[in-house]
Amino acid sequence: MSRTEEQDHPDPEGCSDQDRAFSALLEDSAEDLYENAPCGYLSTLLDGQIAKVNTTLLNWLGYRRTDLVGTRRFSDLLTVGGRLYHETHFAPLLRMRGEVSGIALELKAADGRRIPVLVTSTVKTGGDGEPLLIRTTVFDARDRRAYEEELLRARRESERERERLQQLAATLQQTLLPPTLANVPGLDVAAHYHIASADEVGGDFYDLFPLAAGTWGMFLGDVCGKGAAAAAVTSLARYTLRAAAVYDPDPAAVLGNLNRVLHHEYNGHDPRFCTVVFGLLTPDEDRGGFHITLAGGGHPPALLMRADRTADYLPTPGGQLIGVLPDAHIATTTFRLDPGDTLLLYTDGLTEAHTTTADKDRYGDKALLALGHELAPTTAEHTVASIRGLLATLGAGVDDDTAVLAVSVPSHPDREGPQ
């Protein structure tokens, strides 16, 4: 035999295991492939009577071939709910379209077990186009059902955990805000806290409280970040401001004390800071109204709306963030709050809110000042109500918590303004 002939007729004993496996696969009969396929097969007459069923499906259900062929319909193998679905949806769709694919049903085994399956049926037609029988393929979906149930359990547990976290966040948020604001004779007060996300604790805070000698302190601030870390800084800032104001009520001194505390506690690898505005209110017994000194540390300027229908921001330029530098520059301004005047303190969640889906379109300082002109003269309650309505209008555009605190001196009887 020539070398060429040896190459054309290799020695069978030299075949690899892979070649033998492939040869064995080719020797499988069509009947064996049908009977022992990894899925169930059955053929039914047009009325659903079972005419043929493979061994795989019989083994799943625990029936003998004689139990089903010629005696049972396909719908008899379904659960009660499956039979109802088969009669009202599956069978009509099959008659209309000639094929129905991937329908989730449950088969009832001989011992009463329920077996989740995915069913695909097609109508076989003759040469004249008339339907002859229905061929159905059944895939075992038990592993898939178990996986889906596990996903569902995990989702429900996740939802329960989220509800617990939201309740915890809401409770923690409430502890960071005063339960009530001080009742200041001759002054109307209103405040609102808008939560942007129920999943996280925000860092905004405010308070109004009495000090010695007939004076009152008020503050509003915003801690960088969210979550538990921000809540810790918020709590520290709030109580430090109150304690510092009792020791020395001068607004610049109060913010200076807070700056030293934050810089000392958070000057390492995880620095924390905040913006704050602090005010000292002293009533004017002779002329009415209040003398107010405001100190700002990197915070948006307060908005003053006068009884004469004017509105403007109070000048507190150059105030630096609290907690960043060991000696932050604190900006101060002193003014009178006369009858009919209203002062609004707010955090930047308001002015930085998105007015459209485009990130560049924000509410901004000019829009807030324009709102102040529209409201003046106004009251603390009316101002906060207007801000709440604005935040509701902006909706999801408010992606940061927003706190507002407004104080106003009631108008004289001859003054006009919103009631």
Sequence and secondary structure as in RCSB ss.txt:
>XXXX:A:sequence
MSRTEEQDHPDPEGCSDQDRAFSALLEDSAEDLYENAPCGYLSTLLDGQIAKVNTTLLNWLGYRRTDLVGTRRFS
DLLTVGGRLYHETHFAPLLRMRGEVSGIALELKAADGRRIPVLVTSTVKTGGDGEPLLIRTTVFDARDRRAYEEE
LLRARRESERERERLQQLAATLQQTLLPPTLANVPGLDVAAHYHIASADEVGGDFYDLFPLAAGTWGMFLGDVCG
KGAAAAAVTSLARYTLRAAAVYDPDPAAVLGNLNRVLHHEYNGHDPRFCTVVFGLLTPDEDRGGFHITLAGGGHP
PALLMRADRTADYLPTPGGQLIGVLPDAHIATTTFRLDPGDTLLLYTDGLTEAHTTTADKDRYGDKALLALGHEL
APTTAEHTVASIRGLLATLGAGVDDDTAVLAVSVPSHPDREGPQ
>XXXX:A:secstr
  HHHHHHS  GGG  HHHHHHHHHHH  HHHHHHT SSEEEEE TT BEEEE HHHHHHHT  HHHHTTT BGG
GGB HHHHHHIIIIIHHHHHHHSEEEEEEEEEE TTS EEEEEEEEEEEE TTS EEEEEEEEEE HHHHHHHHH
HHHHHHHHHHHHHHHHHHHHHHHHHTS SS    TT EEEEEEE S TTS   EEEEEEE STT EEEEEEEESS
 HHHHHHHHHHHHHHHHHHHHH   HHHHHHHHHHHHHHHS SSS   EEEEEEEEEE TTT SEEEEEEEES  
  EEE TTS EEE   TT   BTTSTT   EEEEEEE TT EEEEE HHHHT BSSSSTT B HHHHHHHHHHHH
 S  HHHHHHHHHHHHHHHGGG  S EEEEEEE    TT     
